[in-house]
């Protein structure tokens, strides 16, 4: 994830020549180009589509902006009446440039390189929609979910349907696998975890597989801790991406017995590079490489990361033997 981020000079160049971040997401020619840049440079096994989880609220009709050094800014939705202004009708038309990007990337990728499409999970997307951007304490969205669970469920349900449509359209256009990012799964009160994280992702996975039974689904409930084990019981989930706080030995015993595990080098180890990075990567490879496993970071590449560290990591993982 975050392969095409600000750590690559060739990305920053295109970004500086394009209007806003969303304009880049909606210009297939350029979005395809920045999707391919890291593949040309590093030869990863898979590319991740260049897009964002916030194109879904945008496609539903919410005002979304990305401001320089401020991150995303949305016109907040905090009540049932504000919710009624959003509609899934027209979503696929508005997001048509994203699917065109998928088609372009597929036609240019080497056949052995997989293309991963993605969406945010309903809970994580709802946090941005309700808070109006990135949050410290999630007081508005958690307050709403705790105070009026039935009303809040309408927002989650709307996002479940929109997310299914969005993921199916990416697979129709040629995505080889899809990933569902629940970046803020770790802040959900335990009593609401099933309702806000587990069940919405289960429903999305089930409905997606009705249309694309052979396209693998990777779930990423970041920070879910002990709740990670609940995802292996969702039959439609093929892979679980683990954050850097999950001990590999635990993941091997509790998760890898049922699903492919993806993860979980700490982004700071990649930023540091050298022996620090190789030591951390080795700890993960020693535990996980005997079972079904995708080597990955525990979260995105940080903007200050030297690209040479990424090249060194790819080389190290590819040549590693137990
Ligand atoms: O390799 C890639 O870049 C793949 C495409 C991708 C982006 N966002 C592009 C992006 C993916 C998979 C995402 C997912 C995403 N977006 C998540 C879930 C994964 C995660 O990182 O936790 C979330 C929570 C978002 C929402 C989002 N997008 C935020 C909060 C921000 C601003 C803060 C930040 O980290 O930059 C973005 C902007 C964004 N999305 C950038 C990129 C490359 C940086 C924007 C820029 O170039 O100015």
py3Dmol code that shows the C-alpha trace and the ligand (Angstrom):
import py3Dmol

protein = """\
ATOM      1  CA  UNK A   1       0.000   0.000   0.000  1.00  0.00           C
ATOM      2  CA  UNK A   2       1.045   3.585  -0.557  1.00  0.00           C
ATOM      3  CA  UNK A   3       3.528   2.507  -3.184  1.00  0.00           C
ATOM      4  CA  UNK A   4       3.016   5.632  -5.270  1.00  0.00           C
ATOM      5  CA  UNK A   5       3.315   8.107  -2.449  1.00  0.00           C
ATOM      6  CA  UNK A   6       5.325  11.219  -1.926  1.00  0.00           C
ATOM      7  CA  UNK A   7       8.589   9.331  -1.335  1.00  0.00           C
ATOM      8  CA  UNK A   8       9.044   8.924  -5.114  1.00  0.00           C
ATOM      9  CA  UNK A   9      10.417  11.913  -7.071  1.00  0.00           C
ATOM     10  CA  UNK A  10       8.640  10.756 -10.245  1.00  0.00           C
ATOM     11  CA  UNK A  11       5.324  10.844  -8.333  1.00  0.00           C
ATOM     12  CA  UNK A  12       6.013  14.313  -6.902  1.00  0.00           C
ATOM     13  CA  UNK A  13       6.756  15.554 -10.401  1.00  0.00           C
ATOM     14  CA  UNK A  14       3.406  14.429 -11.821  1.00  0.00           C
ATOM     15  CA  UNK A  15       1.617  15.576  -8.680  1.00  0.00           C
ATOM     16  CA  UNK A  16       3.078  19.093  -8.997  1.00  0.00           C
ATOM     17  CA  UNK A  17       1.952  19.298 -12.639  1.00  0.00           C
ATOM     18  CA  UNK A  18      -1.640  18.243 -11.859  1.00  0.00           C
ATOM     19  CA  UNK A  19      -4.301  20.336 -10.108  1.00  0.00           C
ATOM     20  CA  UNK A  20      -5.497  18.669  -6.943  1.00  0.00           C
ATOM     21  CA  UNK A  21      -4.978  15.167  -5.621  1.00  0.00           C
ATOM     22  CA  UNK A  22      -8.517  14.172  -6.666  1.00  0.00           C
ATOM     23  CA  UNK A  23      -7.886  15.483 -10.199  1.00  0.00           C
ATOM     24  CA  UNK A  24      -4.974  13.073 -10.352  1.00  0.00           C
ATOM     25  CA  UNK A  25      -7.222  10.218  -9.142  1.00  0.00           C
ATOM     26  CA  UNK A  26      -9.784  11.053 -11.866  1.00  0.00           C
ATOM     27  CA  UNK A  27      -7.363  11.431 -14.788  1.00  0.00           C
ATOM     28  CA  UNK A  28      -6.905   7.845 -16.042  1.00  0.00           C
ATOM     29  CA  UNK A  29      -3.794   8.551 -18.075  1.00  0.00           C
ATOM     30  CA  UNK A  30      -1.952  10.072 -15.095  1.00  0.00           C
ATOM     31  CA  UNK A  31      -3.414   7.777 -12.436  1.00  0.00           C
ATOM     32  CA  UNK A  32      -2.318   4.788 -14.534  1.00  0.00           C
ATOM     33  CA  UNK A  33       1.150   6.288 -14.896  1.00  0.00           C
ATOM     34  CA  UNK A  34       1.637   6.762 -11.121  1.00  0.00           C
ATOM     35  CA  UNK A  35       0.284   3.257 -10.492  1.00  0.00           C
ATOM     36  CA  UNK A  36       2.977   1.869 -12.799  1.00  0.00           C
ATOM     37  CA  UNK A  37       5.894   3.998 -11.542  1.00  0.00           C
ATOM     38  CA  UNK A  38       6.758   1.836  -8.506  1.00  0.00           C
ATOM     39  CA  UNK A  39       6.452  -1.330 -10.598  1.00  0.00           C
ATOM     40  CA  UNK A  40       8.965  -0.028 -13.137  1.00  0.00           C
ATOM     41  CA  UNK A  41      11.330   1.054 -10.392  1.00  0.00           C
ATOM     42  CA  UNK A  42      11.098  -1.910  -8.024  1.00  0.00           C
ATOM     43  CA  UNK A  43       9.381  -4.788  -9.862  1.00  0.00           C
ATOM     44  CA  UNK A  44       6.963  -5.612  -7.031  1.00  0.00           C
ATOM     45  CA  UNK A  45       4.811  -8.746  -7.423  1.00  0.00           C
ATOM     46  CA  UNK A  46       1.678  -6.600  -7.317  1.00  0.00           C
ATOM     47  CA  UNK A  47       0.655  -3.046  -8.106  1.00  0.00           C
ATOM     48  CA  UNK A  48      -1.947  -1.182  -6.088  1.00  0.00           C
ATOM     49  CA  UNK A  49      -4.316   1.033  -8.020  1.00  0.00           C
ATOM     50  CA  UNK A  50      -3.652   4.742  -7.570  1.00  0.00           C
ATOM     51  CA  UNK A  51      -6.871   6.113  -6.081  1.00  0.00           C
ATOM     52  CA  UNK A  52      -8.147   6.860  -2.579  1.00  0.00           C
ATOM     53  CA  UNK A  53     -10.694   5.480  -0.139  1.00  0.00           C
ATOM     54  CA  UNK A  54     -12.436   8.888  -0.125  1.00  0.00           C
ATOM     55  CA  UNK A  55     -13.583   8.669  -3.766  1.00  0.00           C
ATOM     56  CA  UNK A  56     -16.580   6.699  -2.430  1.00  0.00           C
ATOM     57  CA  UNK A  57     -18.026   9.523  -0.270  1.00  0.00           C
ATOM     58  CA  UNK A  58     -17.189  11.875  -3.140  1.00  0.00           C
ATOM     59  CA  UNK A  59     -19.095   9.604  -5.536  1.00  0.00           C
ATOM     60  CA  UNK A  60     -22.034   9.596  -3.091  1.00  0.00           C
ATOM     61  CA  UNK A  61     -22.241  13.364  -3.395  1.00  0.00           C
ATOM     62  CA  UNK A  62     -20.306  14.578  -0.347  1.00  0.00           C
ATOM     63  CA  UNK A  63     -17.963  17.551  -0.776  1.00  0.00           C
ATOM     64  CA  UNK A  64     -14.376  16.201  -0.472  1.00  0.00           C
ATOM     65  CA  UNK A  65     -11.147  18.185  -0.856  1.00  0.00           C
ATOM     66  CA  UNK A  66      -7.499  17.363  -0.271  1.00  0.00           C
ATOM     67  CA  UNK A  67      -5.621  20.370   1.056  1.00  0.00           C
ATOM     68  CA  UNK A  68      -1.854  20.728   0.972  1.00  0.00           C
ATOM     69  CA  UNK A  69      -0.305  19.688   4.337  1.00  0.00           C
ATOM     70  CA  UNK A  70      -3.757  19.349   5.875  1.00  0.00           C
ATOM     71  CA  UNK A  71      -5.025  16.099   4.415  1.00  0.00           C
ATOM     72  CA  UNK A  72      -8.644  15.463   3.453  1.00  0.00           C
ATOM     73  CA  UNK A  73     -11.415  17.951   4.288  1.00  0.00           C
ATOM     74  CA  UNK A  74     -15.064  16.861   3.941  1.00  0.00           C
ATOM     75  CA  UNK A  75     -18.337  18.651   4.568  1.00  0.00           C
ATOM     76  CA  UNK A  76     -19.370  16.643   7.641  1.00  0.00           C
ATOM     77  CA  UNK A  77     -22.463  14.428   7.746  1.00  0.00           C
ATOM     78  CA  UNK A  78     -23.732  14.255  11.342  1.00  0.00           C
ATOM     79  CA  UNK A  79     -27.451  13.512  11.238  1.00  0.00           C
ATOM     80  CA  UNK A  80     -30.044  11.443   9.466  1.00  0.00           C
ATOM     81  CA  UNK A  81     -31.236  14.486   7.511  1.00  0.00           C
ATOM     82  CA  UNK A  82     -27.707  15.269   6.258  1.00  0.00           C
ATOM     83  CA  UNK A  83     -27.423  11.620   5.278  1.00  0.00           C
ATOM     84  CA  UNK A  84     -30.449  11.948   3.008  1.00  0.00           C
ATOM     85  CA  UNK A  85     -28.475  14.225   0.650  1.00  0.00           C
ATOM     86  CA  UNK A  86     -26.172  11.337  -0.245  1.00  0.00           C
ATOM     87  CA  UNK A  87     -27.132   8.789  -2.854  1.00  0.00           C
ATOM     88  CA  UNK A  88     -25.603   5.678  -4.371  1.00  0.00           C
ATOM     89  CA  UNK A  89     -27.336   6.474  -7.637  1.00  0.00           C
ATOM     90  CA  UNK A  90     -24.796   7.688 -10.156  1.00  0.00           C
ATOM     91  CA  UNK A  91     -21.847   6.443  -8.085  1.00  0.00           C
ATOM     92  CA  UNK A  92     -20.471   4.222 -10.837  1.00  0.00           C
ATOM     93  CA  UNK A  93     -20.816   6.979 -13.429  1.00  0.00           C
ATOM     94  CA  UNK A  94     -18.978   9.458 -11.240  1.00  0.00           C
ATOM     95  CA  UNK A  95     -16.235   6.954 -10.539  1.00  0.00           C
ATOM     96  CA  UNK A  96     -15.959   5.785 -14.158  1.00  0.00           C
ATOM     97  CA  UNK A  97     -12.447   7.317 -14.509  1.00  0.00           C
ATOM     98  CA  UNK A  98     -11.240   4.997 -11.725  1.00  0.00           C
ATOM     99  CA  UNK A  99     -12.373   1.921 -13.667  1.00  0.00           C
ATOM    100  CA  UNK A 100     -10.838   3.317 -16.841  1.00  0.00           C
ATOM    101  CA  UNK A 101      -7.563   3.594 -14.881  1.00  0.00           C
ATOM    102  CA  UNK A 102      -7.849  -0.093 -13.925  1.00  0.00           C
ATOM    103  CA  UNK A 103      -8.271  -1.048 -17.605  1.00  0.00           C
ATOM    104  CA  UNK A 104      -5.287   1.040 -18.669  1.00  0.00           C
ATOM    105  CA  UNK A 105      -3.028  -0.317 -15.942  1.00  0.00           C
ATOM    106  CA  UNK A 106      -4.018  -3.917 -16.704  1.00  0.00           C
ATOM    107  CA  UNK A 107      -3.154  -3.489 -20.358  1.00  0.00           C
ATOM    108  CA  UNK A 108       0.299  -2.155 -19.497  1.00  0.00           C
ATOM    109  CA  UNK A 109       1.308  -4.347 -16.559  1.00  0.00           C
ATOM    110  CA  UNK A 110       3.472  -7.404 -17.181  1.00  0.00           C
ATOM    111  CA  UNK A 111       1.143 -10.452 -17.084  1.00  0.00           C
ATOM    112  CA  UNK A 112       2.869 -11.842 -13.985  1.00  0.00           C
ATOM    113  CA  UNK A 113       2.206  -8.670 -11.962  1.00  0.00           C
ATOM    114  CA  UNK A 114      -1.132  -8.618 -10.140  1.00  0.00           C
ATOM    115  CA  UNK A 115      -3.234  -5.477  -9.873  1.00  0.00           C
ATOM    116  CA  UNK A 116      -4.882  -4.850  -6.503  1.00  0.00           C
ATOM    117  CA  UNK A 117      -8.048  -2.766  -6.433  1.00  0.00           C
ATOM    118  CA  UNK A 118      -9.289  -1.440  -3.093  1.00  0.00           C
ATOM    119  CA  UNK A 119     -11.822   0.418  -1.022  1.00  0.00           C
ATOM    120  CA  UNK A 120     -12.026   1.674   2.542  1.00  0.00           C
ATOM    121  CA  UNK A 121     -14.172  -0.354   4.928  1.00  0.00           C
ATOM    122  CA  UNK A 122     -17.463   1.342   5.876  1.00  0.00           C
ATOM    123  CA  UNK A 123     -16.319   2.157   9.435  1.00  0.00           C
ATOM    124  CA  UNK A 124     -13.097   3.891   8.340  1.00  0.00           C
ATOM    125  CA  UNK A 125     -14.816   5.796   5.529  1.00  0.00           C
ATOM    126  CA  UNK A 126     -17.572   6.874   7.943  1.00  0.00           C
ATOM    127  CA  UNK A 127     -14.965   8.359  10.309  1.00  0.00           C
ATOM    128  CA  UNK A 128     -13.825  10.782   7.583  1.00  0.00           C
ATOM    129  CA  UNK A 129     -17.412  11.498   6.522  1.00  0.00           C
ATOM    130  CA  UNK A 130     -18.622  12.340  10.022  1.00  0.00           C
ATOM    131  CA  UNK A 131     -15.517  13.992  11.490  1.00  0.00           C
ATOM    132  CA  UNK A 132     -14.960  15.966   8.287  1.00  0.00           C
ATOM    133  CA  UNK A 133     -11.367  14.764   7.969  1.00  0.00           C
ATOM    134  CA  UNK A 134      -8.651  13.058   9.957  1.00  0.00           C
ATOM    135  CA  UNK A 135      -9.444  12.890  13.667  1.00  0.00           C
ATOM    136  CA  UNK A 136      -7.637  12.611  16.994  1.00  0.00           C
ATOM    137  CA  UNK A 137     -10.376  11.200  19.203  1.00  0.00           C
ATOM    138  CA  UNK A 138     -13.214  10.280  16.786  1.00  0.00           C
ATOM    139  CA  UNK A 139     -15.682  11.881  19.221  1.00  0.00           C
ATOM    140  CA  UNK A 140     -18.328  12.816  16.644  1.00  0.00           C
ATOM    141  CA  UNK A 141     -18.462   9.491  14.818  1.00  0.00           C
ATOM    142  CA  UNK A 142     -18.176   7.338  17.959  1.00  0.00           C
ATOM    143  CA  UNK A 143     -20.672   9.553  19.748  1.00  0.00           C
ATOM    144  CA  UNK A 144     -23.203   9.049  16.958  1.00  0.00           C
ATOM    145  CA  UNK A 145     -22.602   5.281  16.745  1.00  0.00           C
ATOM    146  CA  UNK A 146     -22.991   4.865  20.532  1.00  0.00           C
ATOM    147  CA  UNK A 147     -25.941   7.275  20.966  1.00  0.00           C
ATOM    148  CA  UNK A 148     -28.062   6.184  18.007  1.00  0.00           C
ATOM    149  CA  UNK A 149     -26.834   2.829  16.682  1.00  0.00           C
ATOM    150  CA  UNK A 150     -29.875   2.249  14.444  1.00  0.00           C
ATOM    151  CA  UNK A 151     -29.580   5.641  12.783  1.00  0.00           C
ATOM    152  CA  UNK A 152     -25.813   5.264  12.365  1.00  0.00           C
ATOM    153  CA  UNK A 153     -26.406   1.846  10.770  1.00  0.00           C
ATOM    154  CA  UNK A 154     -28.062   3.658   7.842  1.00  0.00           C
ATOM    155  CA  UNK A 155     -24.739   5.293   7.017  1.00  0.00           C
ATOM    156  CA  UNK A 156     -22.886   1.979   7.341  1.00  0.00           C
ATOM    157  CA  UNK A 157     -25.484   0.220   5.154  1.00  0.00           C
ATOM    158  CA  UNK A 158     -25.231   2.908   2.479  1.00  0.00           C
ATOM    159  CA  UNK A 159     -21.451   2.448   2.490  1.00  0.00           C
ATOM    160  CA  UNK A 160     -21.715  -1.346   2.338  1.00  0.00           C
ATOM    161  CA  UNK A 161     -23.782  -1.128  -0.867  1.00  0.00           C
ATOM    162  CA  UNK A 162     -21.605   1.574  -2.426  1.00  0.00           C
ATOM    163  CA  UNK A 163     -18.424  -0.348  -1.562  1.00  0.00           C
ATOM    164  CA  UNK A 164     -19.702  -3.573  -3.126  1.00  0.00           C
ATOM    165  CA  UNK A 165     -20.544  -1.705  -6.345  1.00  0.00           C
ATOM    166  CA  UNK A 166     -17.185   0.049  -6.369  1.00  0.00           C
ATOM    167  CA  UNK A 167     -15.188  -3.148  -5.802  1.00  0.00           C
ATOM    168  CA  UNK A 168     -17.193  -5.181  -8.323  1.00  0.00           C
ATOM    169  CA  UNK A 169     -16.642  -2.443 -10.928  1.00  0.00           C
ATOM    170  CA  UNK A 170     -12.881  -2.586 -10.305  1.00  0.00           C
ATOM    171  CA  UNK A 171     -12.882  -6.372 -10.715  1.00  0.00           C
ATOM    172  CA  UNK A 172     -15.050  -6.066 -13.856  1.00  0.00           C
ATOM    173  CA  UNK A 173     -12.409  -3.693 -15.233  1.00  0.00           C
ATOM    174  CA  UNK A 174      -9.620  -6.188 -14.540  1.00  0.00           C
ATOM    175  CA  UNK A 175      -8.429  -5.951 -10.906  1.00  0.00           C
ATOM    176  CA  UNK A 176      -6.887  -9.320  -9.937  1.00  0.00           C
ATOM    177  CA  UNK A 177      -7.471  -8.995  -6.183  1.00  0.00           C
ATOM    178  CA  UNK A 178      -9.098  -6.466  -3.893  1.00  0.00           C
ATOM    179  CA  UNK A 179      -8.155  -5.114  -0.486  1.00  0.00           C
ATOM    180  CA  UNK A 180     -10.482  -3.577   2.108  1.00  0.00           C
ATOM    181  CA  UNK A 181      -8.737  -1.006   4.308  1.00  0.00           C
ATOM    182  CA  UNK A 182     -10.184  -0.609   7.810  1.00  0.00           C
ATOM    183  CA  UNK A 183      -7.473   1.775   8.959  1.00  0.00           C
ATOM    184  CA  UNK A 184      -9.367   2.811  12.120  1.00  0.00           C
ATOM    185  CA  UNK A 185     -10.679  -0.621  13.218  1.00  0.00           C
ATOM    186  CA  UNK A 186      -8.507  -0.223  16.329  1.00  0.00           C
ATOM    187  CA  UNK A 187     -10.523   2.663  17.810  1.00  0.00           C
ATOM    188  CA  UNK A 188     -13.933   0.948  17.788  1.00  0.00           C
ATOM    189  CA  UNK A 189     -15.386   0.217  21.262  1.00  0.00           C
ATOM    190  CA  UNK A 190     -15.308  -3.567  21.785  1.00  0.00           C
ATOM    191  CA  UNK A 191     -19.092  -3.805  22.122  1.00  0.00           C
ATOM    192  CA  UNK A 192     -19.608  -2.298  18.670  1.00  0.00           C
ATOM    193  CA  UNK A 193     -16.856  -4.170  16.842  1.00  0.00           C
ATOM    194  CA  UNK A 194     -19.126  -6.800  15.275  1.00  0.00           C
ATOM    195  CA  UNK A 195     -21.659  -4.232  14.129  1.00  0.00           C
ATOM    196  CA  UNK A 196     -19.219  -1.627  12.794  1.00  0.00           C
ATOM    197  CA  UNK A 197     -16.259  -3.646  11.475  1.00  0.00           C
ATOM    198  CA  UNK A 198     -16.827  -7.376  11.249  1.00  0.00           C
ATOM    199  CA  UNK A 199     -20.348  -7.602   9.796  1.00  0.00           C
ATOM    200  CA  UNK A 200     -20.023  -4.835   7.178  1.00  0.00           C
ATOM    201  CA  UNK A 201     -16.823  -6.419   5.839  1.00  0.00           C
ATOM    202  CA  UNK A 202     -18.473  -9.860   5.885  1.00  0.00           C
ATOM    203  CA  UNK A 203     -21.435  -8.562   3.863  1.00  0.00           C
ATOM    204  CA  UNK A 204     -19.165  -6.815   1.354  1.00  0.00           C
ATOM    205  CA  UNK A 205     -17.053  -9.948   0.929  1.00  0.00           C
ATOM    206  CA  UNK A 206     -20.109 -12.173   0.463  1.00  0.00           C
ATOM    207  CA  UNK A 207     -21.771  -9.915  -2.087  1.00  0.00           C
ATOM    208  CA  UNK A 208     -18.512  -9.325  -3.939  1.00  0.00           C
ATOM    209  CA  UNK A 209     -17.886 -13.078  -4.287  1.00  0.00           C
ATOM    210  CA  UNK A 210     -21.362 -13.585  -5.750  1.00  0.00           C
ATOM    211  CA  UNK A 211     -20.072 -11.613  -8.747  1.00  0.00           C
ATOM    212  CA  UNK A 212     -16.381 -12.527  -8.661  1.00  0.00           C
ATOM    213  CA  UNK A 213     -15.913 -15.872  -6.882  1.00  0.00           C
ATOM    214  CA  UNK A 214     -12.300 -16.195  -8.083  1.00  0.00           C
ATOM    215  CA  UNK A 215     -11.006 -12.741  -7.154  1.00  0.00           C
ATOM    216  CA  UNK A 216      -9.197 -12.923  -3.789  1.00  0.00           C
ATOM    217  CA  UNK A 217     -10.171 -10.537  -0.986  1.00  0.00           C
ATOM    218  CA  UNK A 218      -7.636  -9.190   1.511  1.00  0.00           C
ATOM    219  CA  UNK A 219      -9.008  -7.579   4.682  1.00  0.00           C
ATOM    220  CA  UNK A 220      -6.960  -5.090   6.716  1.00  0.00           C
ATOM    221  CA  UNK A 221      -8.592  -4.329  10.071  1.00  0.00           C
ATOM    222  CA  UNK A 222      -5.644  -2.254  11.286  1.00  0.00           C
ATOM    223  CA  UNK A 223      -5.153  -2.255  15.053  1.00  0.00           C
ATOM    224  CA  UNK A 224      -7.848  -4.902  15.595  1.00  0.00           C
ATOM    225  CA  UNK A 225      -5.596  -6.844  18.028  1.00  0.00           C
ATOM    226  CA  UNK A 226      -7.378  -9.892  19.421  1.00  0.00           C
ATOM    227  CA  UNK A 227     -10.344  -9.243  17.122  1.00  0.00           C
ATOM    228  CA  UNK A 228      -8.185 -10.306  14.145  1.00  0.00           C
ATOM    229  CA  UNK A 229      -9.105 -13.939  14.813  1.00  0.00           C
ATOM    230  CA  UNK A 230     -12.784 -13.199  14.104  1.00  0.00           C
ATOM    231  CA  UNK A 231     -11.973 -12.486  10.440  1.00  0.00           C
ATOM    232  CA  UNK A 232     -10.619 -15.962   9.696  1.00  0.00           C
ATOM    233  CA  UNK A 233     -14.153 -17.291  10.164  1.00  0.00           C
ATOM    234  CA  UNK A 234     -15.366 -15.232   7.208  1.00  0.00           C
ATOM    235  CA  UNK A 235     -15.113 -17.835   4.473  1.00  0.00           C
ATOM    236  CA  UNK A 236     -14.975 -15.242   1.669  1.00  0.00           C
ATOM    237  CA  UNK A 237     -11.824 -13.604   3.044  1.00  0.00           C
ATOM    238  CA  UNK A 238      -8.667 -15.057   1.486  1.00  0.00           C
ATOM    239  CA  UNK A 239      -6.021 -12.877   3.063  1.00  0.00           C
ATOM    240  CA  UNK A 240      -5.561 -10.888   6.252  1.00  0.00           C
ATOM    241  CA  UNK A 241      -3.184  -7.955   6.344  1.00  0.00           C
ATOM    242  CA  UNK A 242      -1.668  -7.421   9.792  1.00  0.00           C
ATOM    243  CA  UNK A 243      -0.332  -4.180  11.260  1.00  0.00           C
ATOM    244  CA  UNK A 244       3.138  -3.954  12.808  1.00  0.00           C
ATOM    245  CA  UNK A 245       1.913  -4.456  16.384  1.00  0.00           C
ATOM    246  CA  UNK A 246       0.744  -8.036  15.688  1.00  0.00           C
ATOM    247  CA  UNK A 247       3.416 -10.547  16.789  1.00  0.00           C
ATOM    248  CA  UNK A 248       4.319 -12.787  13.804  1.00  0.00           C
ATOM    249  CA  UNK A 249       4.450 -15.898  16.036  1.00  0.00           C
ATOM    250  CA  UNK A 250       0.861 -15.241  17.164  1.00  0.00           C
ATOM    251  CA  UNK A 251      -0.289 -14.570  13.598  1.00  0.00           C
ATOM    252  CA  UNK A 252       1.282 -17.848  12.491  1.00  0.00           C
ATOM    253  CA  UNK A 253      -0.631 -19.834  15.113  1.00  0.00           C
ATOM    254  CA  UNK A 254      -3.932 -18.001  15.113  1.00  0.00           C
ATOM    255  CA  UNK A 255      -4.384 -16.723  11.556  1.00  0.00           C
ATOM    256  CA  UNK A 256      -2.067 -18.410   9.082  1.00  0.00           C
ATOM    257  CA  UNK A 257      -3.678 -21.792   9.820  1.00  0.00           C
ATOM    258  CA  UNK A 258      -6.752 -20.526   7.904  1.00  0.00           C
ATOM    259  CA  UNK A 259      -5.783 -17.607   5.646  1.00  0.00           C
ATOM    260  CA  UNK A 260      -2.886 -16.059   3.796  1.00  0.00           C
ATOM    261  CA  UNK A 261      -1.229 -13.486   6.043  1.00  0.00           C
ATOM    262  CA  UNK A 262       0.156 -10.221   4.663  1.00  0.00           C
ATOM    263  CA  UNK A 263       2.484  -7.933   6.553  1.00  0.00           C
ATOM    264  CA  UNK A 264       3.956  -6.474   8.651  1.00  0.00           C
ATOM    265  CA  UNK A 265       7.289  -4.652   8.571  1.00  0.00           C
ATOM    266  CA  UNK A 266       7.130  -1.413  10.526  1.00  0.00           C
ATOM    267  CA  UNK A 267       7.318   1.604   8.192  1.00  0.00           C
ATOM    268  CA  UNK A 268      10.018   3.098  10.446  1.00  0.00           C
ATOM    269  CA  UNK A 269      12.269   0.068   9.892  1.00  0.00           C
ATOM    270  CA  UNK A 270      12.037   0.798   6.158  1.00  0.00           C
ATOM    271  CA  UNK A 271      12.752   4.470   6.795  1.00  0.00           C
ATOM    272  CA  UNK A 272      15.885   3.481   8.763  1.00  0.00           C
ATOM    273  CA  UNK A 273      17.045   0.914   6.219  1.00  0.00           C
ATOM    274  CA  UNK A 274      20.298  -1.101   6.496  1.00  0.00           C
ATOM    275  CA  UNK A 275      20.809  -3.638   9.268  1.00  0.00           C
ATOM    276  CA  UNK A 276      17.824  -2.362  11.268  1.00  0.00           C
ATOM    277  CA  UNK A 277      15.527  -3.059   8.353  1.00  0.00           C
ATOM    278  CA  UNK A 278      17.054  -6.435   7.553  1.00  0.00           C
ATOM    279  CA  UNK A 279      16.864  -7.593  11.197  1.00  0.00           C
ATOM    280  CA  UNK A 280      13.179  -6.705  11.404  1.00  0.00           C
ATOM    281  CA  UNK A 281      12.408  -8.281   8.022  1.00  0.00           C
ATOM    282  CA  UNK A 282      14.210 -11.479   9.077  1.00  0.00           C
ATOM    283  CA  UNK A 283      12.092 -11.797  12.235  1.00  0.00           C
ATOM    284  CA  UNK A 284       8.967 -11.723  10.095  1.00  0.00           C
ATOM    285  CA  UNK A 285      10.283 -14.051   7.368  1.00  0.00           C
ATOM    286  CA  UNK A 286      11.467 -16.653   9.895  1.00  0.00           C
ATOM    287  CA  UNK A 287       8.005 -16.950  11.461  1.00  0.00           C
ATOM    288  CA  UNK A 288       5.789 -16.560   8.442  1.00  0.00           C
ATOM    289  CA  UNK A 289       7.518 -17.839   5.328  1.00  0.00           C
ATOM    290  CA  UNK A 290       6.679 -21.529   5.868  1.00  0.00           C
ATOM    291  CA  UNK A 291       2.950 -20.859   5.379  1.00  0.00           C
ATOM    292  CA  UNK A 292       0.855 -18.822   2.946  1.00  0.00           C
ATOM    293  CA  UNK A 293       2.389 -15.365   3.195  1.00  0.00           C
ATOM    294  CA  UNK A 294       2.709 -12.030   1.385  1.00  0.00           C
ATOM    295  CA  UNK A 295       5.599  -9.881   2.559  1.00  0.00           C
ATOM    296  CA  UNK A 296       4.386  -6.291   3.035  1.00  0.00           C
ATOM    297  CA  UNK A 297       4.620  -3.350   5.380  1.00  0.00           C
ATOM    298  CA  UNK A 298       2.334  -3.000   8.399  1.00  0.00           C
ATOM    299  CA  UNK A 299       1.140   0.330   6.984  1.00  0.00           C
ATOM    300  CA  UNK A 300       2.100   2.781   4.205  1.00  0.00           C
ATOM    301  CA  UNK A 301       5.507   3.998   3.032  1.00  0.00           C
ATOM    302  CA  UNK A 302       6.379   7.262   4.822  1.00  0.00           C
ATOM    303  CA  UNK A 303       7.124  10.285   2.597  1.00  0.00           C
ATOM    304  CA  UNK A 304      10.693  10.671   3.936  1.00  0.00           C
ATOM    305  CA  UNK A 305      11.660   7.074   3.010  1.00  0.00           C
ATOM    306  CA  UNK A 306      14.677   6.902   0.666  1.00  0.00           C
ATOM    307  CA  UNK A 307      13.636   4.913  -2.454  1.00  0.00           C
ATOM    308  CA  UNK A 308      16.972   3.008  -2.226  1.00  0.00           C
ATOM    309  CA  UNK A 309      15.754   1.414   1.021  1.00  0.00           C
ATOM    310  CA  UNK A 310      12.736   0.012  -0.811  1.00  0.00           C
ATOM    311  CA  UNK A 311      14.961  -1.428  -3.559  1.00  0.00           C
ATOM    312  CA  UNK A 312      17.221  -2.970  -0.906  1.00  0.00           C
ATOM    313  CA  UNK A 313      14.242  -4.507   0.911  1.00  0.00           C
ATOM    314  CA  UNK A 314      12.854  -6.077  -2.282  1.00  0.00           C
ATOM    315  CA  UNK A 315      16.261  -7.572  -3.046  1.00  0.00           C
ATOM    316  CA  UNK A 316      16.645  -8.830   0.544  1.00  0.00           C
ATOM    317  CA  UNK A 317      13.211 -10.493   0.698  1.00  0.00           C
ATOM    318  CA  UNK A 318      13.586 -12.056  -2.769  1.00  0.00           C
ATOM    319  CA  UNK A 319      16.940 -13.635  -1.930  1.00  0.00           C
ATOM    320  CA  UNK A 320      16.090 -14.676   1.651  1.00  0.00           C
ATOM    321  CA  UNK A 321      16.257 -18.427   2.402  1.00  0.00           C
ATOM    322  CA  UNK A 322      15.600 -20.093   5.732  1.00  0.00           C
TER     323      UNK A 322
END
"""
ligand_1 = """\
48
LIG
O 0.233 3.465 -3.432
C -0.688 4.232 -3.359
O -0.549 5.437 -3.184
C -2.034 3.594 -3.549
C -3.184 4.435 -3.488
C -3.716 4.823 -2.119
C -3.789 6.166 -1.654
N -4.549 6.171 -0.525
C -3.227 7.340 -2.331
C -2.952 8.561 -1.520
C -4.335 4.008 -1.161
C -4.433 2.489 -1.108
C -4.873 4.889 -0.168
C -5.694 4.416 0.958
C -6.114 5.365 1.999
N -6.435 6.694 1.877
C -6.351 4.999 3.336
C -6.246 3.592 3.889
C -4.843 3.136 4.021
C -4.048 3.897 5.031
O -3.052 4.518 4.626
O -4.393 3.849 6.198
C -6.756 6.164 4.029
C -7.080 6.260 5.504
C -6.816 7.229 3.091
C -7.271 8.635 3.321
C -6.211 9.626 3.021
N -5.681 9.868 1.771
C -5.566 10.513 3.929
C -5.850 10.576 5.411
C -4.650 11.276 3.175
C -3.814 12.438 3.647
C -2.737 12.047 4.610
C -1.582 11.323 3.995
O -1.136 10.313 4.542
O -1.080 11.798 2.972
C -4.703 10.821 1.832
C -3.915 11.340 0.707
C -3.231 10.341 -0.192
N -3.825 9.206 -0.695
C -1.911 10.451 -0.735
C -1.741 9.348 -1.576
C -0.546 9.046 -2.434
C -0.977 11.600 -0.506
C -1.558 12.785 -1.215
C -0.616 13.685 -1.956
O 0.067 13.249 -2.894
O -0.644 14.865 -1.628
"""
view = py3Dmol.view(width=600, height=400)
view.addModel(protein, "pdb")
view.setStyle({"model": 0}, {"cartoon": {"style": "trace"}})
view.addModel(ligand_1, "xyz")
view.setStyle({"model": 1}, {"stick": {}})
view.zoomTo()
view.show()
